Amino acid sequence: MGSYIPATREERQRMLETIGLTSMDQLYDIVPEEARVKNLDLPEGMSELEVSQKVSAMADSNRQFRSIFRGAGAYRHYIPSIVKTVTSKEEFLTAYTPYQAEISQGVLQSIFEYQTQMCELTGMDVSNASVYDGATAAAEAVFMCQERKRATAVISGTVDPQIIAVIKTYCESRNVPVVVIPADNCSTDLEALKAALTKETAAVLVQSPNYYGVIEDMDAVVAATHEVGAKVIMSTNPIAMGLLKTPGEYGADICVAEGQPLGMPLGFGGPYLGIMTCKQAMIRKLPGRIVGQTTDHDGRRAFVLTLQAREQHIRREKASSNICSNEALCAMTASVYLAAVGPKGLRQAAESSAAHAHYLAAELEKIGFKLRADKPFFHEFLTDCPVAPEKICAALEERGILGGLPVDGGILWCCTELNSRSDIDSLVAILGEVCA
């Protein structure tokens, strides 16, 4: 086992002087003072047994809901047991990017198969090996569309607010203009979108089904965007692809998605999976890893990393993206999930989710919960509430039910195939009492 010898105080000081600084604190001038951690208030170390007992006691305080009606970007779906069985195998288990990838032919083959599945799922030509999460994928897609005379990103206000926030953070560092179009009754305001399009527009990002669950008029979005020569980025839900038209069928240039619904548990927010696919014409701008198929010296099928811009690794300041890795384990999880359920299983999950959501919406309307938008939706929808949303959610939590998410003075509800009719009936009965 080797030793790590840190730089001496004198060496650190010389490095600071070289870049024109006098102290380590100056490296963090950009971080607000209130966000800096001066001292770590850590307890004394404990034995393995003590740590195990303490963590178990902490875990006991977690709340287990018997029923969940919340989505908003993270969804509870049925995960076949074979998914965990396969991804836990020693040959496959890797938390992150496989290095010296060409000697890991099995891992590369699994990524190649994942890429193939993502292309089939989204109707696009090319997929990368994945990126960190859906929000990162959306931000990277914006940079894919940048040209010398086109920089502005136009985003629908119906995109998940967290995705919009990540894109703004990415774009701020490169001085990329971002225009957010206000939502119109839970869907994209097409007239406002058309008015925002100019010769400087590089990309238009629209999410469908959107944050409010509404299925957007992507045909109109694609037509308007392409008319001014800009690219269309469509963010979507991978489960919805079992039922709805794909981004490829709409004519989108890039598709991005959060891959969590494909076999990954909610997991307190991660790790998740960023799906990125695009048309063939944009393959050279696709960030991250791309696995290709070839033949070796003896003519046998082999897999290699291919088509990556060298700037991603070497001339990093010239690169459109510095992501040169992937979420290998999460990508394999999605791949195994899709192989396990197959096209029919994916469609069944989508149909069941949609059917349960529409049943819930109809039952809620009977007790005074009015749908905010009278538009087609997949498995999420926003309602107004007869009483305060916080009061409703608190009453449900007391009964072991995680209700929808309070949004814009209403509640954003979600159903998947795991919300049975009896679960929905129980929910509605409780809400009837609370709102009486």
Secondary structure, 3 states (H helix, E strand, C coil): CCCCCCCCHHHHHHHHHHCCCCCHHHHHCCCCHHHCCCCCCCCCCCCHHHHHHHHHHHHCCCCCCCEECCCCCCCCCCCCHHHHHHHCCCCCCCCCCCCCHHHCHHHHHHHHHHHHHHHHHHCCCEECCCECCHHHHHHHHHHHCCECCECEEEEECCCCHHHHHHHHHHHHCCCCCEEEECEECCEECHHHHHHHCCCCEEEEEEECCCCCCECCCHHHHHHHHHHCCCEEEEEECHHHHHCCCCHHHHCCCEEEEECCCCCCCCHHHCCCCEEEEECHHHHHHCCCCCEEEEECCCCCEEEEECCCCHHHCCCHHHCCCCCCCCCHHHHHHHHHHHHHHHHHHHHHHHHHHHHHHHHHHHHHHHCCCCECCCCCECCEEEECCCCCHHHHHHHHHHCCEECCEEECCEEEEECCCCCCHHHHHHHHHHHHHHCC
